[in-house]
Protein backbone atom coordinates (compact mmCIF):
# COMPACT_ATOMS: atom_id res chain seq x y z
CA UNK A 1 0.00 0.00 0.00
CA UNK A 2 1.35 3.43 -0.97
CA UNK A 3 2.24 5.73 1.88
CA UNK A 4 0.12 8.81 2.47
CA UNK A 5 2.53 11.74 1.93
CA UNK A 6 0.54 13.98 4.28
CA UNK A 7 0.66 11.48 7.13
CA UNK A 8 4.35 10.76 6.53
CA UNK A 9 5.49 14.39 6.81
CA UNK A 10 8.47 15.01 9.06
CA UNK A 11 6.87 18.05 10.64
CA UNK A 12 8.98 19.99 13.14
CA UNK A 13 11.25 17.95 15.37
CA UNK A 14 12.22 18.89 18.92
CA UNK A 15 15.76 19.59 17.78
CA UNK A 16 14.44 21.95 15.11
CA UNK A 17 12.23 23.67 17.69
CA UNK A 18 15.21 24.35 19.93
CA UNK A 19 17.39 25.34 17.01
CA UNK A 20 14.94 28.03 15.91
CA UNK A 21 13.29 29.05 19.20
CA UNK A 22 15.55 27.62 21.88
CA UNK A 23 16.20 30.81 23.83
CA UNK A 24 14.41 34.02 24.70
CA UNK A 25 16.44 36.15 22.27
CA UNK A 26 15.45 33.96 19.32
CA UNK A 27 11.78 34.07 20.29
CA UNK A 28 11.85 37.84 20.77
CA UNK A 29 13.48 38.32 17.37
CA UNK A 30 10.77 36.18 15.74
CA UNK A 31 7.97 38.12 17.47
CA UNK A 32 9.45 41.47 16.40
CA UNK A 33 9.76 40.26 12.79
CA UNK A 34 6.11 39.11 12.73
CA UNK A 35 4.74 42.15 14.53
CA UNK A 36 6.68 44.76 12.56
CA UNK A 37 7.82 43.10 9.31
CA UNK A 38 8.88 46.47 7.85
CA UNK A 39 10.42 47.83 11.02
CA UNK A 40 9.02 49.23 14.25
CA UNK A 41 5.88 51.38 14.04
CA UNK A 42 4.64 53.13 17.18
CA UNK A 43 1.16 51.78 18.01
CA UNK A 44 0.18 55.19 19.41
CA UNK A 45 1.34 57.73 16.79
CA UNK A 46 2.63 55.64 13.89
CA UNK A 47 6.14 57.05 14.01
CA UNK A 48 9.07 54.84 13.01
CA UNK A 49 11.77 56.82 14.78
CA UNK A 50 12.70 55.06 17.99
CA UNK A 51 15.37 53.88 20.37
CA UNK A 52 15.64 50.74 22.49
CA UNK A 53 16.04 51.63 26.15
CA UNK A 54 16.34 50.05 29.59
CA UNK A 55 16.90 46.53 30.87
CA UNK A 56 13.55 45.48 29.43
CA UNK A 57 14.68 46.74 26.00
CA UNK A 58 11.55 48.79 25.40
CA UNK A 59 10.89 50.58 22.12
CA UNK A 60 10.92 54.30 22.93
CA UNK A 61 9.10 56.33 20.26
CA UNK A 62 10.79 59.62 19.33
CA UNK A 63 7.48 61.04 18.13
CA UNK A 64 5.28 60.70 21.23
CA UNK A 65 7.78 59.31 23.76
CA UNK A 66 5.56 56.27 24.37
CA UNK A 67 7.34 53.09 25.36
CA UNK A 68 6.25 49.74 23.95
CA UNK A 69 7.40 46.25 24.88
CA UNK A 70 7.59 43.35 22.51
CA UNK A 71 4.67 41.58 24.21
CA UNK A 72 2.36 44.59 24.76
CA UNK A 73 -0.67 44.55 22.48
CA UNK A 74 -0.23 40.87 21.56
CA UNK A 75 -1.55 37.57 22.87
CA UNK A 76 1.55 37.45 25.10
CA UNK A 77 0.64 40.70 26.89
CA UNK A 78 0.67 40.79 30.70
CA UNK A 79 2.12 37.32 31.03
CA UNK A 80 4.98 36.30 33.27
CA UNK A 81 5.73 33.27 31.13
CA UNK A 82 8.86 33.56 29.00
CA UNK A 83 8.30 33.40 25.26
CA UNK A 84 10.16 30.08 25.14
CA UNK A 85 7.32 28.51 27.14
CA UNK A 86 4.76 29.96 24.74
CA UNK A 87 6.62 28.56 21.74
CA UNK A 88 6.93 25.16 23.42
CA UNK A 89 3.19 25.22 24.11
CA UNK A 90 2.42 26.07 20.49
CA UNK A 91 4.70 23.24 19.40
CA UNK A 92 2.85 20.71 21.58
CA UNK A 93 -0.56 21.90 20.34
CA UNK A 94 0.31 21.85 16.65
CA UNK A 95 2.55 18.84 16.11
CA UNK A 96 0.29 16.12 17.53
CA UNK A 97 -2.67 14.80 15.54
CA UNK A 98 -4.68 14.07 18.68
CA UNK A 99 -3.52 17.14 20.61
CA UNK A 100 -2.41 16.95 24.25
CA UNK A 101 -4.32 16.90 27.53
CA UNK A 102 -4.22 19.88 29.85
CA UNK A 103 -2.38 18.01 32.59
CA UNK A 104 0.24 16.67 30.18
CA UNK A 105 0.69 20.15 28.72
CA UNK A 106 1.37 21.50 32.21
CA UNK A 107 3.88 18.72 32.89
CA UNK A 108 5.72 19.23 29.62
CA UNK A 109 5.96 23.00 30.12
CA UNK A 110 6.79 22.74 33.81
CA UNK A 111 4.00 25.11 34.85
CA UNK A 112 0.87 24.90 37.01
CA UNK A 113 -2.22 23.34 35.37
CA UNK A 114 -4.10 26.65 35.64
CA UNK A 115 -1.28 28.42 33.81
CA UNK A 116 -1.20 25.78 31.07
CA UNK A 117 -4.99 25.99 30.74
CA UNK A 118 -4.95 29.77 30.32
CA UNK A 119 -2.16 29.54 27.73
CA UNK A 120 -4.09 26.93 25.83
CA UNK A 121 -7.38 28.82 25.83
CA UNK A 122 -5.70 31.99 24.63
CA UNK A 123 -4.18 30.09 21.72
CA UNK A 124 -7.44 28.27 20.94
CA UNK A 125 -9.21 31.64 20.92
CA UNK A 126 -6.73 32.89 18.32
CA UNK A 127 -7.30 29.75 16.24
CA UNK A 128 -11.07 30.25 16.42
CA UNK A 129 -10.74 33.89 15.37
CA UNK A 130 -8.48 32.97 12.46
CA UNK A 131 -10.98 30.47 11.02
CA UNK A 132 -14.14 32.41 11.92
CA UNK A 133 -14.67 33.49 8.32
CA UNK A 134 -13.59 30.28 6.58
CA UNK A 135 -15.87 29.40 3.66
CA UNK A 136 -16.11 26.02 1.98
CA UNK A 137 -16.89 25.70 -1.71
CA UNK A 138 -17.16 23.19 -4.53
CA UNK A 139 -18.24 19.80 -3.22
CA UNK A 140 -19.05 19.52 0.50
CA UNK A 141 -20.09 16.52 2.57
CA UNK A 142 -22.18 17.53 5.58
CA UNK A 143 -23.70 15.76 8.57
CA UNK A 144 -25.29 16.47 11.92
CA UNK A 145 -23.80 15.20 15.17
CA UNK A 146 -23.90 15.67 18.92
CA UNK A 147 -21.12 15.65 21.48
CA UNK A 148 -21.56 14.62 25.09
CA UNK A 149 -22.12 11.51 27.16
CA UNK A 150 -25.28 10.25 28.78
CA UNK A 151 -26.40 11.87 32.00
CA UNK A 152 -28.05 9.93 34.77
CA UNK A 153 -31.81 10.36 35.01
CA UNK A 154 -31.28 10.52 38.77
CA UNK A 155 -29.37 13.78 38.19
CA UNK A 156 -32.32 15.31 36.39
CA UNK A 157 -30.93 14.75 32.90
CA UNK A 158 -32.52 13.01 29.97
CA UNK A 159 -31.01 10.59 27.53
CA UNK A 160 -30.83 10.97 23.77
CA UNK A 161 -29.78 13.76 21.39
CA UNK A 162 -31.79 16.34 23.29
CA UNK A 163 -30.04 15.82 26.62
CA UNK A 164 -28.99 19.00 28.44
CA UNK A 165 -25.31 18.01 28.38
CA UNK A 166 -25.30 17.33 24.64
CA UNK A 167 -23.75 19.80 22.20
CA UNK A 168 -25.32 19.67 18.73
CA UNK A 169 -23.04 20.62 15.87
CA UNK A 170 -22.55 20.34 12.12
CA UNK A 171 -19.48 18.80 10.52
CA UNK A 172 -18.71 19.65 6.89
CA UNK A 173 -15.78 18.58 4.73
CA UNK A 174 -14.85 20.17 1.42
CA UNK A 175 -13.43 17.60 -1.01
CA UNK A 176 -11.46 17.91 -4.23
CA UNK A 177 -12.57 16.67 -7.66
CA UNK A 178 -10.51 13.54 -6.96
CA UNK A 179 -12.44 12.97 -3.72
CA UNK A 180 -9.68 14.02 -1.30
CA UNK A 181 -10.53 16.04 1.82
CA UNK A 182 -9.40 19.67 1.70
CA UNK A 183 -10.95 21.77 4.45
CA UNK A 184 -13.06 21.14 7.52
CA UNK A 185 -15.80 23.08 9.29
CA UNK A 186 -17.01 22.26 12.80
CA UNK A 187 -19.95 24.50 13.62
CA UNK A 188 -21.82 24.38 16.93
CA UNK A 189 -25.58 25.06 16.68
CA UNK A 190 -28.34 25.52 19.23
CA UNK A 191 -30.34 22.80 17.53
CA UNK A 192 -30.47 21.06 14.17
CA UNK A 193 -33.18 23.08 12.45
CA UNK A 194 -33.58 25.03 9.24
CA UNK A 195 -32.73 28.43 10.70
CA UNK A 196 -29.49 27.17 12.26
CA UNK A 197 -28.41 25.47 9.01
CA UNK A 198 -29.28 28.58 6.99
CA UNK A 199 -27.17 30.75 9.29
CA UNK A 200 -24.29 28.26 9.06
CA UNK A 201 -24.50 28.19 5.26
CA UNK A 202 -24.57 31.99 5.00
CA UNK A 203 -21.46 32.27 7.15
CA UNK A 204 -19.42 29.33 5.90
CA UNK A 205 -20.57 28.13 2.46
CA UNK A 206 -19.97 29.93 -0.82
CA UNK A 207 -23.07 30.30 -3.05
CA UNK A 208 -23.14 27.53 -5.62
CA UNK A 209 -21.55 24.97 -3.30
CA UNK A 210 -22.80 21.43 -3.90
CA UNK A 211 -23.85 20.10 -0.49
CA UNK A 212 -24.35 16.35 -0.03
CA UNK A 213 -26.22 15.31 3.12
CA UNK A 214 -28.42 12.56 4.45
CA UNK A 215 -32.19 12.89 4.40
CA UNK A 216 -32.44 15.15 7.46
CA UNK A 217 -34.91 17.87 6.48
CA UNK A 218 -33.08 20.82 8.00
CA UNK A 219 -30.26 20.56 5.44
CA UNK A 220 -32.66 21.75 2.71
CA UNK A 221 -32.11 25.22 4.17
CA UNK A 222 -28.75 25.50 2.38
CA UNK A 223 -30.69 26.18 -0.86
CA UNK A 224 -31.93 29.43 0.71
CA UNK A 225 -28.36 30.74 0.57
CA UNK A 226 -27.69 29.82 -3.06
CA UNK A 227 -26.18 26.38 -2.49
CA UNK A 228 -27.18 23.20 -4.32
CA UNK A 229 -28.51 20.44 -2.06
CA UNK A 230 -28.13 16.76 -2.92
CA UNK A 231 -29.81 14.65 -0.22
CA UNK A 232 -29.07 10.94 0.00
CA UNK A 233 -31.81 8.85 1.55
CA UNK A 234 -29.83 6.37 3.63
CA UNK A 235 -32.92 4.29 4.39
CA UNK A 236 -33.76 3.76 0.74
CA UNK A 237 -30.13 3.01 -0.04
CA UNK A 238 -30.48 0.06 2.36
CA UNK A 239 -26.94 0.56 3.64
CA UNK A 240 -25.48 2.11 6.76
CA UNK A 241 -24.65 5.78 6.18
CA UNK A 242 -21.07 5.35 7.36
CA UNK A 243 -20.42 2.90 4.53
CA UNK A 244 -21.64 5.21 1.77
CA UNK A 245 -18.80 6.63 -0.32
CA UNK A 246 -20.46 10.05 -0.48
CA UNK A 247 -20.07 10.40 3.31
CA UNK A 248 -16.63 8.84 3.59
CA UNK A 249 -14.70 11.86 4.76
CA UNK A 250 -17.30 13.49 6.94
CA UNK A 251 -17.61 10.25 8.89
CA UNK A 252 -13.84 9.74 9.01
CA UNK A 253 -13.30 13.23 10.43
CA UNK A 254 -16.16 12.81 12.89
CA UNK A 255 -14.67 9.54 14.11
CA UNK A 256 -11.22 11.13 14.52
CA UNK A 257 -12.72 14.08 16.38
CA UNK A 258 -14.59 11.93 18.87
CA UNK A 259 -11.55 9.69 19.32
CA UNK A 260 -9.41 12.75 20.09
CA UNK A 261 -11.85 14.08 22.66
CA UNK A 262 -12.50 10.73 24.32
CA UNK A 263 -8.90 9.55 24.21
CA UNK A 264 -7.02 12.76 24.97
CA UNK A 265 -9.41 14.90 27.00
CA UNK A 266 -11.90 12.26 28.24
CA UNK A 267 -14.58 14.97 28.24
CA UNK A 268 -14.95 18.68 27.48
CA UNK A 269 -17.18 21.12 29.34
CA UNK A 270 -20.07 22.26 27.17
CA UNK A 271 -19.09 25.93 27.23
CA UNK A 272 -15.56 25.13 26.00
CA UNK A 273 -16.54 22.87 23.08
CA UNK A 274 -16.29 25.56 20.34
CA UNK A 275 -12.70 26.27 21.37
CA UNK A 276 -11.61 22.63 21.27
CA UNK A 277 -13.36 22.27 17.91
CA UNK A 278 -11.42 25.32 16.67
CA UNK A 279 -8.13 23.70 17.70
CA UNK A 280 -8.97 20.45 15.87
CA UNK A 281 -10.19 22.36 12.80
CA UNK A 282 -7.11 24.62 12.74
CA UNK A 283 -4.73 21.65 12.67
CA UNK A 284 -6.77 19.76 10.08
CA UNK A 285 -7.01 22.66 7.64
CA UNK A 286 -3.24 23.23 7.76
CA UNK A 287 -2.09 19.61 7.85
CA UNK A 288 -0.51 19.84 4.38
CA UNK A 289 2.44 21.83 5.81
CA UNK A 290 2.95 20.42 9.28
CA UNK A 291 6.36 22.02 9.82
CA UNK A 292 4.86 25.49 9.23
CA UNK A 293 2.08 25.11 11.78
CA UNK A 294 4.04 26.52 14.72
CA UNK A 295 5.37 29.68 13.01
CA UNK A 296 1.96 30.32 11.43
CA UNK A 297 0.23 30.10 14.79
CA UNK A 298 2.92 32.20 16.47
CA UNK A 299 2.57 34.85 13.77
CA UNK A 300 -1.21 35.27 14.16
CA UNK A 301 -0.84 35.13 17.96
CA UNK A 302 1.65 38.00 17.75
CA UNK A 303 -0.77 40.06 15.68
CA UNK A 304 -3.87 39.17 17.73
CA UNK A 305 -5.30 41.44 20.40
CA UNK A 306 -4.56 40.58 24.04
CA UNK A 307 -6.78 37.93 25.63
CA UNK A 308 -6.89 38.57 29.39
CA UNK A 309 -8.88 36.17 31.51
CA UNK A 310 -11.87 38.54 31.64
CA UNK A 311 -12.09 38.59 27.83
CA UNK A 312 -11.93 34.80 27.66
CA UNK A 313 -14.81 34.56 30.13
CA UNK A 314 -16.90 36.92 28.00
CA UNK A 315 -16.21 34.75 24.96
CA UNK A 316 -17.44 31.72 26.91
CA UNK A 317 -20.62 33.55 27.82
CA UNK A 318 -21.18 34.64 24.21
CA UNK A 319 -20.59 31.08 22.98
C-alpha positions in Angstrom: 0.0 0.0 0.0 1.4 3.4 -1.0 2.2 5.7 1.9 0.1 8.8 2.5 2.5 11.7 1.9 0.5 14.0 4.3 0.7 11.5 7.1 4.3 10.8 6.5 5.5 14.4 6.8 8.5 15.0 9.1 6.9 18.0 10.6 9.0 20.0 13.1 11.3 18.0 15.4 12.2 18.9 18.9 15.8 19.6 17.8 14.4 22.0 15.1 12.2 23.7 17.7 15.2 24.3 19.9 17.4 25.3 17.0 14.9 28.0 15.9 13.3 29.0 19.2 15.6 27.6 21.9 16.2 30.8 23.8 14.4 34.0 24.7 16.4 36.2 22.3 15.5 34.0 19.3 11.8 34.1 20.3 11.8 37.8 20.8 13.5 38.3 17.4 10.8 36.2 15.7 8.0 38.1 17.5 9.5 41.5 16.4 9.8 40.3 12.8 6.1 39.1 12.7 4.7 42.1 14.5 6.7 44.8 12.6 7.8 43.1 9.3 8.9 46.5 7.9 10.4 47.8 11.0 9.0 49.2 14.2 5.9 51.4 14.0 4.6 53.1 17.2 1.2 51.8 18.0 0.2 55.2 19.4 1.3 57.7 16.8 2.6 55.6 13.9 6.1 57.0 14.0 9.1 54.8 13.0 11.8 56.8 14.8 12.7 55.1 18.0 15.4 53.9 20.4 15.6 50.7 22.5 16.0 51.6 26.2 16.3 50.0 29.6 16.9 46.5 30.9 13.5 45.5 29.4 14.7 46.7 26.0 11.6 48.8 25.4 10.9 50.6 22.1 10.9 54.3 22.9 9.1 56.3 20.3 10.8 59.6 19.3 7.5 61.0 18.1 5.3 60.7 21.2 7.8 59.3 23.8 5.6 56.3 24.4 7.3 53.1 25.4 6.3 49.7 23.9 7.4 46.3 24.9 7.6 43.3 22.5 4.7 41.6 24.2 2.4 44.6 24.8 -0.7 44.6 22.5 -0.2 40.9 21.6 -1.5 37.6 22.9 1.5 37.5 25.1 0.6 40.7 26.9 0.7 40.8 30.7 2.1 37.3 31.0 5.0 36.3 33.3 5.7 33.3 31.1 8.9 33.6 29.0 8.3 33.4 25.3 10.2 30.1 25.1 7.3 28.5 27.1 4.8 30.0 24.7 6.6 28.6 21.7 6.9 25.2 23.4 3.2 25.2 24.1 2.4 26.1 20.5 4.7 23.2 19.4 2.9 20.7 21.6 -0.6 21.9 20.3 0.3 21.9 16.7 2.5 18.8 16.1 0.3 16.1 17.5 -2.7 14.8 15.5 -4.7 14.1 18.7 -3.5 17.1 20.6 -2.4 16.9 24.3 -4.3 16.9 27.5 -4.2 19.9 29.9 -2.4 18.0 32.6 0.2 16.7 30.2 0.7 20.2 28.7 1.4 21.5 32.2 3.9 18.7 32.9 5.7 19.2 29.6 6.0 23.0 30.1 6.8 22.7 33.8 4.0 25.1 34.9 0.9 24.9 37.0 -2.2 23.3 35.4 -4.1 26.6 35.6 -1.3 28.4 33.8 -1.2 25.8 31.1 -5.0 26.0 30.7 -5.0 29.8 30.3 -2.2 29.5 27.7 -4.1 26.9 25.8 -7.4 28.8 25.8 -5.7 32.0 24.6 -4.2 30.1 21.7 -7.4 28.3 20.9 -9.2 31.6 20.9 -6.7 32.9 18.3 -7.3 29.7 16.2 -11.1 30.3 16.4 -10.7 33.9 15.4 -8.5 33.0 12.5 -11.0 30.5 11.0 -14.1 32.4 11.9 -14.7 33.5 8.3 -13.6 30.3 6.6 -15.9 29.4 3.7 -16.1 26.0 2.0 -16.9 25.7 -1.7 -17.2 23.2 -4.5 -18.2 19.8 -3.2 -19.0 19.5 0.5 -20.1 16.5 2.6 -22.2 17.5 5.6 -23.7 15.8 8.6 -25.3 16.5 11.9 -23.8 15.2 15.2 -23.9 15.7 18.9 -21.1 15.6 21.5 -21.6 14.6 25.1 -22.1 11.5 27.2 -25.3 10.3 28.8 -26.4 11.9 32.0 -28.1 9.9 34.8 -31.8 10.4 35.0 -31.3 10.5 38.8 -29.4 13.8 38.2 -32.3 15.3 36.4 -30.9 14.8 32.9 -32.5 13.0 30.0 -31.0 10.6 27.5 -30.8 11.0 23.8 -29.8 13.8 21.4 -31.8 16.3 23.3 -30.0 15.8 26.6 -29.0 19.0 28.4 -25.3 18.0 28.4 -25.3 17.3 24.6 -23.7 19.8 22.2 -25.3 19.7 18.7 -23.0 20.6 15.9 -22.6 20.3 12.1 -19.5 18.8 10.5 -18.7 19.6 6.9 -15.8 18.6 4.7 -14.8 20.2 1.4 -13.4 17.6 -1.0 -11.5 17.9 -4.2 -12.6 16.7 -7.7 -10.5 13.5 -7.0 -12.4 13.0 -3.7 -9.7 14.0 -1.3 -10.5 16.0 1.8 -9.4 19.7 1.7 -10.9 21.8 4.4 -13.1 21.1 7.5 -15.8 23.1 9.3 -17.0 22.3 12.8 -20.0 24.5 13.6 -21.8 24.4 16.9 -25.6 25.1 16.7 -28.3 25.5 19.2 -30.3 22.8 17.5 -30.5 21.1 14.2 -33.2 23.1 12.5 -33.6 25.0 9.2 -32.7 28.4 10.7 -29.5 27.2 12.3 -28.4 25.5 9.0 -29.3 28.6 7.0 -27.2 30.8 9.3 -24.3 28.3 9.1 -24.5 28.2 5.3 -24.6 32.0 5.0 -21.5 32.3 7.1 -19.4 29.3 5.9 -20.6 28.1 2.5 -20.0 29.9 -0.8 -23.1 30.3 -3.1 -23.1 27.5 -5.6 -21.6 25.0 -3.3 -22.8 21.4 -3.9 -23.9 20.1 -0.5 -24.4 16.4 0.0 -26.2 15.3 3.1 -28.4 12.6 4.4 -32.2 12.9 4.4 -32.4 15.2 7.5 -34.9 17.9 6.5 -33.1 20.8 8.0 -30.3 20.6 5.4 -32.7 21.7 2.7 -32.1 25.2 4.2 -28.7 25.5 2.4 -30.7 26.2 -0.9 -31.9 29.4 0.7 -28.4 30.7 0.6 -27.7 29.8 -3.1 -26.2 26.4 -2.5 -27.2 23.2 -4.3 -28.5 20.4 -2.1 -28.1 16.8 -2.9 -29.8 14.6 -0.2 -29.1 10.9 0.0 -31.8 8.8 1.5 -29.8 6.4 3.6 -32.9 4.3 4.4 -33.8 3.8 0.7 -30.1 3.0 0.0 -30.5 0.1 2.4 -26.9 0.6 3.6 -25.5 2.1 6.8 -24.6 5.8 6.2 -21.1 5.4 7.4 -20.4 2.9 4.5 -21.6 5.2 1.8 -18.8 6.6 -0.3 -20.5 10.1 -0.5 -20.1 10.4 3.3 -16.6 8.8 3.6 -14.7 11.9 4.8 -17.3 13.5 6.9 -17.6 10.2 8.9 -13.8 9.7 9.0 -13.3 13.2 10.4 -16.2 12.8 12.9 -14.7 9.5 14.1 -11.2 11.1 14.5 -12.7 14.1 16.4 -14.6 11.9 18.9 -11.5 9.7 19.3 -9.4 12.7 20.1 -11.9 14.1 22.7 -12.5 10.7 24.3 -8.9 9.6 24.2 -7.0 12.8 25.0 -9.4 14.9 27.0 -11.9 12.3 28.2 -14.6 15.0 28.2 -15.0 18.7 27.5 -17.2 21.1 29.3 -20.1 22.3 27.2 -19.1 25.9 27.2 -15.6 25.1 26.0 -16.5 22.9 23.1 -16.3 25.6 20.3 -12.7 26.3 21.4 -11.6 22.6 21.3 -13.4 22.3 17.9 -11.4 25.3 16.7 -8.1 23.7 17.7 -9.0 20.5 15.9 -10.2 22.4 12.8 -7.1 24.6 12.7 -4.7 21.7 12.7 -6.8 19.8 10.1 -7.0 22.7 7.6 -3.2 23.2 7.8 -2.1 19.6 7.8 -0.5 19.8 4.4 2.4 21.8 5.8 2.9 20.4 9.3 6.4 22.0 9.8 4.9 25.5 9.2 2.1 25.1 11.8 4.0 26.5 14.7 5.4 29.7 13.0 2.0 30.3 11.4 0.2 30.1 14.8 2.9 32.2 16.5 2.6 34.8 13.8 -1.2 35.3 14.2 -0.8 35.1 18.0 1.6 38.0 17.8 -0.8 40.1 15.7 -3.9 39.2 17.7 -5.3 41.4 20.4 -4.6 40.6 24.0 -6.8 37.9 25.6 -6.9 38.6 29.4 -8.9 36.2 31.5 -11.9 38.5 31.6 -12.1 38.6 27.8 -11.9 34.8 27.7 -14.8 34.6 30.1 -16.9 36.9 28.0 -16.2 34.8 25.0 -17.4 31.7 26.9 -20.6 33.5 27.8 -21.2 34.6 24.2 -20.6 31.1 23.0 
